[in-house]
Amino acid sequence: MTTIETHAEAAKGSALESFVSGVAAWSVTTDHKRIGRIYVGFGLLGLLAVSVLGVLLGIERASESELFDSGSLLQIFQAQRVGLAFAGVIPLTLGLSIAVVPLQLGARQIAYPRLALTGCYMWLGGLALTFAALGRNGGVGGGDATAVDLFLAAHGLMVVGLAASACSVATSVLTTRAPGMTMRRVPLFSWSALIGALAMLIALPVLLGAVIYAFVDHRIGIQANFGTDGIGAWIAWAYSVPAVIVYAIPAVGVAAELMPVTFRHRQPMRGSIFAGTALVGVAAFAVVSMQRVHEVSLDKDQQFGDFVDDVLPFLIFAGLPVLGLLMVMALGGLTAKSGLADGRPRVTAGFLFADLGVAMILLGAVANAAQAITNLELLGTTFEEGATLLVVYGAAMAVFGGVLFWAPKLWGRVVPELHSLPLVLLALGGTVLAAGPLIIAGFLDQAGGLPVNDADVAAMLSLDYDSSGELWNWLSLIGHALMALAALAFAGLMVKVFTGSGDTAEANPYGGHTIEWSTTSPAPPDNYEFVPTVASPSPVFDMTYEGTRP
C-alpha cells in the first residue's frame, strides 16, 4: 500500500456537466486541494454559526429580553463552546494544512488522500450529530438520556475523523518530501502543520478515551456514576485554552511563512522558528491531564518545595507556548528589520490577517497563563472565555490570510486587495471586542466557563456584581456580530473567486519563496508536471534573485 495516489484525478468534464456530476466529483475526490477546501468551507460556515450564537447569548447576558427559555440555554451555551473548537478553528487550520502542505513539499499528492477525505466526512457527520443531540436536550447536563449518549458518540466520531486527517498531514511531511528537501529545508508553514498534527494526535486520543469512559459510565454506571452534569469535568478542557492553542498551531506557521515574503528577504534563524513553533506544541502535553489549567499560587508564605511543585508545571505547560509564540514573532520582526533596510516591503491583506491573528493568539496564550495564577481569582469567570475567543478568532484571521496568500494555487485567481483589506479591520475589531470585554468582566467576577447545569447558566447571566457589567456584555455582543460579518463577507469573497472573479494569477504573483510557487496557477491535479529537486529552504527566492523566475 502506498501513501499517495499516483494517478491523476478524473478528467474534467465539459461546461455542460450537470450539478450532480460536479458534486459527485468533489465528494469522492483524492485531490488534497479539494479536500482542504471542503474543510475550510465548512469551517467558515461553523465560524459564522458560532459567531451568531455568540450574538444571541450576548443579548441574553446583556438584557432582560429572555430570547430562550432556561431549559434551552444550557445547550446553546454548549453549542457555542463546542462549535468554537470543532466547527471553527480545527477545520480551518487542518483544512488549510491539507490544501497547501503537499504543494510546499513538492509532492504530487497528500499521504493517504482517501483517509483524509474519510476523516473529513467523519468529522462532519459527528459535528452534525453533536448539534442534533444538543437540540434534543443532550450534552453536558442534558435531560434526555438518549440524546446524551448521542452527544458522546458523536464526539467520538469527530475525534476519530480529525485524527485520521491529522495523521495524513503528519505522514505527508515525514514521507512525501521532494528530493533534496530535508527536514531542515521544510517550509515554515509545513513545519507548523506537522507540529499541529502531531499535537492533535497527542491530545485527541485523550479526549476519545474520556468520551468512551463517560459514555460507558452513563450507559451502565460502571463506577463513578457521575450523571450528566459530571460529563463536563471530563471533556470541557477540549473546548478551552490551552487545548485551542494546540488546534491553532498551523495558524502560527502562516504568519511565519508570509513575513519573509512580505519584506522580500530570506528568513534568518529558521531553526529558531522551528524551535519556537515546537514550543507552542508543548500545549498538547498540558491537555493530556484533561485539565484546563495547571494552577499556581504566588503566596509568599508558601514552602519552597510546594512552590517549585506548582511553578514547574505552570512554566512548562503555560509558559513555554507563550515563549514559543514570542520567539516566532520576534524572529519575524528581525526579518522585517532586515527587509526594511534592503527595500520596500509589499504589505498585503493576507500578511495583515496572519500577523494580527497570531498577535491575538499570543494574547490568548498570555491570558491562559494568567488565569492559572490562583491569586488573581479568575478561574470560573468569563476571563477563560475571553482567552479562548482570542485564540479561536485569532487563528481564524491567520487562516484567512493563508487562504488569500495561496488563492492563486487553489483557484488561479488573485483576490483584489481593495476587497480584502476592509475585512482585516472588521475581523480585528470583532476579535478584540468579542474577547476583551469578557476578560475585563472576568476581573469583575462574572461567572463563565462551560456550564454543566441550570445553576451555572443562571450564574453566567447574572449581572449582580456591578451595573457596568452590562456594558461589557454589550461590547462583546458587538464583537461577535462583527466577526460574523467578517466570516460571511470572507466566505462571499471566496465564492466569487471560486466562480471566476478576480484577476488571473501568474505562477508567482506575491514573490513567494518556496517550491509551490514554481508550478502553475492554479496548480494542476498532480501539482507538478515533474517532481522538483530542492537545494535550499527557499528555492524560488534563490532563482528569482539569480534572474530565473520560474
Solvent accessible surface area in square Angstrom, and as a share of the most:
residue,aa,sasa,rsa
1,M,220,0.98
2,T,95,0.55
3,T,38,0.22
4,I,43,0.22
5,E,34,0.15
6,T,106,0.61
7,H,104,0.46
8,A,56,0.43
9,E,44,0.20
10,A,88,0.68
11,A,99,0.77
12,K,170,0.72
13,G,47,0.45
14,S,83,0.54
15,A,108,0.84
16,L,165,0.82
17,E,81,0.37
18,S,61,0.40
19,F,168,0.70
20,V,113,0.65
21,S,47,0.30
22,G,25,0.24
23,V,75,0.43
24,A,50,0.39
25,A,40,0.31
26,W,61,0.21
27,S,42,0.27
28,V,111,0.64
29,T,0,0.00
30,T,11,0.06
31,D,11,0.06
32,H,0,0.00
33,K,6,0.03
34,R,51,0.18
35,I,0,0.00
36,G,0,0.00
37,R,40,0.15
38,I,26,0.13
39,Y,0,0.00
40,V,16,0.09
41,G,31,0.30
42,F,79,0.33
43,G,0,0.00
44,L,11,0.05
45,L,104,0.52
46,G,9,0.08
47,L,0,0.00
48,L,40,0.20
49,A,53,0.41
50,V,1,0.01
51,S,0,0.00
52,V,65,0.37
53,L,36,0.18
54,G,3,0.03
55,V,28,0.16
56,L,53,0.26
57,L,6,0.03
58,G,6,0.06
59,I,41,0.21
60,E,13,0.06
61,R,11,0.04
62,A,0,0.00
63,S,36,0.24
64,E,163,0.73
65,S,58,0.38
66,E,135,0.61
67,L,91,0.45
68,F,55,0.23
69,D,99,0.51
70,S,78,0.50
71,G,46,0.44
72,S,37,0.24
73,L,7,0.04
74,L,6,0.03
75,Q,11,0.05
76,I,27,0.14
77,F,5,0.02
78,Q,2,0.01
79,A,11,0.08
80,Q,3,0.01
81,R,5,0.02
82,V,1,0.00
83,G,0,0.00
84,L,0,0.00
85,A,0,0.00
86,F,0,0.00
87,A,3,0.02
88,G,0,0.00
89,V,1,0.00
90,I,0,0.00
91,P,0,0.00
92,L,1,0.00
93,T,2,0.01
94,L,6,0.03
95,G,0,0.00
96,L,3,0.01
97,S,1,0.01
98,I,0,0.00
99,A,1,0.01
100,V,0,0.00
101,V,1,0.00
102,P,0,0.00
103,L,0,0.00
104,Q,0,0.00
105,L,0,0.00
106,G,1,0.01
107,A,6,0.05
108,R,71,0.26
109,Q,8,0.03
110,I,1,0.00
111,A,0,0.00
112,Y,58,0.22
113,P,4,0.03
114,R,133,0.48
115,L,68,0.34
116,A,0,0.00
117,L,14,0.07
118,T,67,0.39
119,G,0,0.00
120,C,0,0.00
121,Y,88,0.33
122,M,50,0.22
123,W,0,0.00
124,L,46,0.23
125,G,29,0.28
126,G,0,0.00
127,L,18,0.09
128,A,62,0.48
129,L,73,0.36
130,T,0,0.00
131,F,67,0.28
132,A,49,0.38
133,A,0,0.00
134,L,9,0.04
135,G,69,0.67
136,R,134,0.49
137,N,63,0.33
138,G,0,0.00
139,G,0,0.00
140,V,0,0.00
141,G,19,0.18
142,G,6,0.06
143,G,64,0.62
144,D,44,0.23
145,A,63,0.49
146,T,85,0.50
147,A,0,0.00
148,V,0,0.00
149,D,15,0.08
150,L,49,0.24
151,F,1,0.00
152,L,0,0.00
153,A,54,0.42
154,A,1,0.01
155,H,0,0.00
156,G,11,0.11
157,L,60,0.30
158,M,0,0.00
159,V,2,0.01
160,V,63,0.36
161,G,0,0.00
162,L,0,0.00
163,A,21,0.16
164,A,15,0.12
165,S,0,0.00
166,A,0,0.00
167,C,47,0.28
168,S,0,0.00
169,V,1,0.01
170,A,5,0.04
171,T,25,0.14
172,S,0,0.00
173,V,0,0.00
174,L,89,0.44
175,T,83,0.48
176,T,18,0.10
177,R,71,0.26
178,A,5,0.04
179,P,72,0.46
180,G,36,0.34
181,M,8,0.04
182,T,68,0.40
183,M,58,0.26
184,R,199,0.72
185,R,74,0.27
186,V,0,0.00
187,P,1,0.01
188,L,9,0.04
189,F,0,0.00
190,S,0,0.00
191,W,43,0.15
192,S,0,0.00
193,A,1,0.01
194,L,6,0.03
195,I,23,0.11
196,G,2,0.02
197,A,3,0.02
198,L,71,0.36
199,A,4,0.03
200,M,7,0.03
201,L,53,0.27
202,I,63,0.32
203,A,2,0.01
204,L,1,0.00
205,P,65,0.41
206,V,34,0.20
207,L,1,0.01
208,L,48,0.24
209,G,38,0.37
210,A,3,0.02
211,V,4,0.02
212,I,94,0.48
213,Y,60,0.23
214,A,0,0.00
215,F,65,0.27
216,V,51,0.29
217,D,3,0.02
218,H,45,0.20
219,R,154,0.56
220,I,125,0.64
221,G,32,0.31
222,I,82,0.41
223,Q,153,0.68
224,A,50,0.39
225,N,113,0.58
226,F,49,0.21
227,G,35,0.34
228,T,31,0.18
229,D,61,0.32
230,G,17,0.17
231,I,0,0.00
232,G,3,0.02
233,A,84,0.65
234,W,75,0.26
235,I,0,0.00
236,A,7,0.05
237,W,6,0.02
238,A,0,0.00
239,Y,2,0.01
240,S,1,0.01
241,V,0,0.00
242,P,5,0.03
243,A,1,0.00
244,V,0,0.00
245,I,1,0.01
246,V,0,0.00
247,Y,2,0.01
248,A,1,0.00
249,I,0,0.00
250,P,10,0.06
251,A,0,0.00
252,V,1,0.01
253,G,1,0.01
254,V,0,0.00
255,A,7,0.05
256,A,6,0.05
257,E,10,0.04
258,L,3,0.01
259,M,15,0.07
260,P,8,0.05
261,V,12,0.07
262,T,6,0.03
263,F,21,0.09
264,R,125,0.46
265,H,48,0.21
266,R,113,0.41
267,Q,15,0.06
268,P,40,0.25
269,M,110,0.49
270,R,41,0.15
271,G,51,0.49
272,S,32,0.20
273,I,3,0.02
274,F,24,0.10
275,A,46,0.36
276,G,0,0.00
277,T,4,0.02
278,A,39,0.30
279,L,41,0.20
280,V,1,0.00
281,G,8,0.08
282,V,25,0.15
283,A,0,0.00
284,A,0,0.00
285,F,109,0.45
286,A,1,0.01
287,V,0,0.00
288,V,65,0.38
289,S,51,0.33
290,M,56,0.25
291,Q,90,0.40
292,R,86,0.31
293,V,20,0.11
294,H,35,0.16
295,E,91,0.41
296,V,2,0.01
297,S,29,0.19
298,L,96,0.48
299,D,69,0.36
300,K,188,0.80
301,D,113,0.59
302,Q,48,0.21
303,Q,129,0.57
304,F,160,0.66
305,G,43,0.42
306,D,75,0.39
307,F,71,0.29
308,V,46,0.27
309,D,97,0.50
310,D,43,0.22
311,V,24,0.14
312,L,95,0.47
313,P,44,0.28
314,F,30,0.12
315,L,90,0.45
316,I,76,0.39
317,F,43,0.18
318,A,8,0.06
319,G,22,0.21
320,L,50,0.25
321,P,2,0.01
322,V,21,0.12
323,L,85,0.42
324,G,0,0.00
325,L,0,0.00
326,L,88,0.44
327,M,49,0.22
328,V,6,0.03
329,M,63,0.28
330,A,68,0.53
331,L,17,0.09
332,G,4,0.04
333,G,37,0.35
334,L,71,0.35
335,T,0,0.00
336,A,16,0.12
337,K,147,0.62
338,S,32,0.21
339,G,2,0.02
340,L,106,0.53
341,A,87,0.67
342,D,105,0.54
343,G,40,0.39
344,R,209,0.76
345,P,39,0.24
346,R,105,0.38
347,V,79,0.45
348,T,20,0.12
349,A,0,0.00
350,G,3,0.03
351,F,16,0.07
352,L,54,0.27
353,F,1,0.00
354,A,0,0.00
355,D,38,0.20
356,L,55,0.27
357,G,0,0.00
358,V,1,0.01
359,A,24,0.19
360,M,16,0.07
361,I,1,0.00
362,L,24,0.12
363,L,92,0.46
364,G,0,0.00
365,A,1,0.00
366,V,70,0.40
367,A,8,0.06
368,N,7,0.04
369,A,16,0.12
370,A,24,0.18
371,Q,2,0.01
372,A,1,0.01
373,I,33,0.17
374,T,46,0.27
375,N,81,0.42
376,L,78,0.39
377,E,131,0.59
378,L,1,0.01
379,L,71,0.35
380,G,51,0.49
381,T,10,0.06
382,T,0,0.00
383,F,8,0.03
384,E,7,0.03
385,E,7,0.03
386,G,0,0.00
387,A,0,0.00
388,T,0,0.00
389,L,0,0.00
390,L,11,0.05
391,V,0,0.00
392,V,0,0.00
393,Y,0,0.00
394,G,0,0.00
395,A,0,0.00
396,A,1,0.00
397,M,0,0.00
398,A,0,0.00
399,V,1,0.00
400,F,2,0.01
401,G,0,0.00
402,G,0,0.00
403,V,3,0.02
404,L,7,0.03
405,F,10,0.04
406,W,0,0.00
407,A,0,0.00
408,P,0,0.00
409,K,0,0.00
410,L,10,0.05
411,W,42,0.15
412,G,4,0.04
413,R,66,0.24
414,V,32,0.18
415,V,3,0.02
416,P,39,0.24
417,E,61,0.27
418,L,148,0.74
419,H,85,0.38
420,S,1,0.01
421,L,75,0.37
422,P,76,0.48
423,L,17,0.09
424,V,3,0.02
425,L,132,0.66
426,L,49,0.24
427,A,0,0.00
428,L,42,0.21
429,G,24,0.24
430,G,0,0.00
431,T,0,0.00
432,V,71,0.41
433,L,52,0.26
434,A,0,0.00
435,A,0,0.00
436,G,24,0.23
437,P,8,0.05
438,L,1,0.00
439,I,32,0.16
440,I,76,0.38
441,A,0,0.00
442,G,0,0.00
443,F,115,0.48
444,L,59,0.29
445,D,95,0.49
446,Q,1,0.00
447,A,27,0.21
448,G,14,0.14
449,G,7,0.07
450,L,17,0.08
451,P,2,0.01
452,V,35,0.20
453,N,48,0.24
454,D,80,0.41
455,A,73,0.56
456,D,48,0.25
457,V,6,0.03
458,A,62,0.48
459,A,45,0.35
460,M,5,0.02
461,L,41,0.20
462,S,37,0.24
463,L,49,0.24
464,D,133,0.69
465,Y,65,0.25
466,D,60,0.31
467,S,105,0.68
468,S,45,0.29
469,G,0,0.00
470,E,75,0.34
471,L,95,0.47
472,W,53,0.19
473,N,2,0.01
474,W,96,0.34
475,L,48,0.24
476,S,5,0.03
477,L,18,0.09
478,I,76,0.39
479,G,0,0.00
480,H,6,0.03
481,A,33,0.26
482,L,44,0.22
483,M,0,0.00
484,A,11,0.08
485,L,96,0.48
486,A,0,0.00
487,A,1,0.01
488,L,99,0.49
489,A,42,0.33
490,F,1,0.00
491,A,23,0.18
492,G,35,0.33
493,L,14,0.07
494,M,14,0.06
495,V,91,0.52
496,K,97,0.41
497,V,4,0.02
498,F,108,0.45
499,T,100,0.58
500,G,32,0.31
501,S,44,0.28
502,G,27,0.26
503,D,99,0.51
504,T,105,0.61
505,A,9,0.07
506,E,110,0.49
507,A,29,0.23
508,N,5,0.03
509,P,19,0.12
510,Y,21,0.08
511,G,30,0.29
512,G,1,0.01
513,H,12,0.06
514,T,6,0.04
515,I,8,0.04
516,E,0,0.00
517,W,1,0.01
518,S,35,0.22
519,T,12,0.07
520,T,85,0.49
521,S,19,0.12
522,P,66,0.42
523,A,9,0.07
524,P,47,0.30
525,P,49,0.31
526,D,33,0.17
527,N,0,0.00
528,Y,11,0.04
529,E,138,0.62
530,F,156,0.65
531,V,72,0.41
532,P,24,0.15
533,T,104,0.61
534,V,3,0.02
535,A,81,0.63
536,S,21,0.13
537,P,41,0.26
538,S,10,0.06
539,P,16,0.10
540,V,0,0.00
541,F,19,0.08
542,D,32,0.17
543,M,60,0.27
544,T,36,0.21
545,Y,145,0.55
546,E,134,0.60
547,G,69,0.66
548,T,84,0.49
549,R,125,0.46
550,P,58,0.36
